[in-house]
Amino acid sequence: MTTNYGADQIQVLEGLEPVRKRPGMYIGSTGPRGLHHLVYEVVDNSVDEALAGYCKHIQVSLNADGSVTVTDDGRGIPTGIHSRTGKSALETVMTVLHAGGKFGDGGYKVSGGLHGVGISVVNALSEYVEVTVWREKKIHKQRFERGIPVTELVAEPHSGDRTGTSITFLPDAQIFITDTQFDYATLSNRLRELAYLNAGVQITFTDYRLDLLKSNEPRIETYHYAGGIREYIEYMNKDKQPLHEEIIFMQGESKNVQVEVALQWCVDAYTDNLLGFANNIRTIDGGTHLDGLKAVLTRTMNSIARKRKKSKRATTTSQAKISAKV
């Protein structure tokens, strides 16, 4: 280590170099949690298309070579030339941090994920990424390796009105040195949760790793819940005895904020199970949306109890299963 500290010691990292240099800053870790986070970032982009009203079906596949493919029927990543970068919009979002349509004047009103960082981070931390876009009656394709485009964006005519995006990526063993194998149960739980949170969206999850399955046929599961978080409550309470069969459900919008709440009390539950989400992202540390729900629920139950001259102790929010989505 040199004792001199001057201008020459200041490093400037270009492009996606910061991501490969310090991946934990972007995905939390280079262990299993960070590995699976790559899938979540790609899927979140497809879910955002669903939130915008343009996507109905998302397909997630674990491929035999260890890669993952996420395909949707949304609008497709724009492919025109971006005025500031001089590159295609597809290459821009894949290779430039903080480039995306999820900022104030972008193409999305509601979105989750890393807001213009997610897909470029996945690109930086993958051995390869192959992108296919169906848009404007053309098929657009481009390949990247460790964040660097190795082919030009190629477009071919396509008959039909299909639109959407398909992204295949293989996690880089130089980054995830402990393991690059995805856990089926971990991904299945998250995809099922997303299907519950986005009523009507169909998510198909397929595992083609036949050597791990010890089977000649791939494993396929489909998650599709028209009832949304109401069905989520049913799923969580399937082994419990509900106090009331009909699940309480409310939804509304105020100041461009949409809120959905579903809850059900159970006879045989001794602790509450409160799940909160903001833009499909689980808020494990709570937040004002959950504090407000608990406060208004307690106040309402206390008011009803006083009117009916019931004991105030009977108005606590325990023994409840509550799911709130903001």
Beta strands, then each sheet from edge to edge (+ up, - down):
strand 1: 57-62
strand 2: 68-72
strand 3: 126-135
strand 4: 138-145
strand 5: 148-149
strand 6: 154-157
strand 7: 164-171
strand 8: 202-207
strand 9: 219-223
strand 10: 248-254
strand 11: 257-265
strand 12: 273-278
strand 13: 281-282
strand 14: 320-325
sheet 1: 5+ 4- 3+ 7- 2+ 1- 8- 9+
sheet 2: 5+ 4- 6+
sheet 3: 10+ 11- 14+ 12+ 13-
end
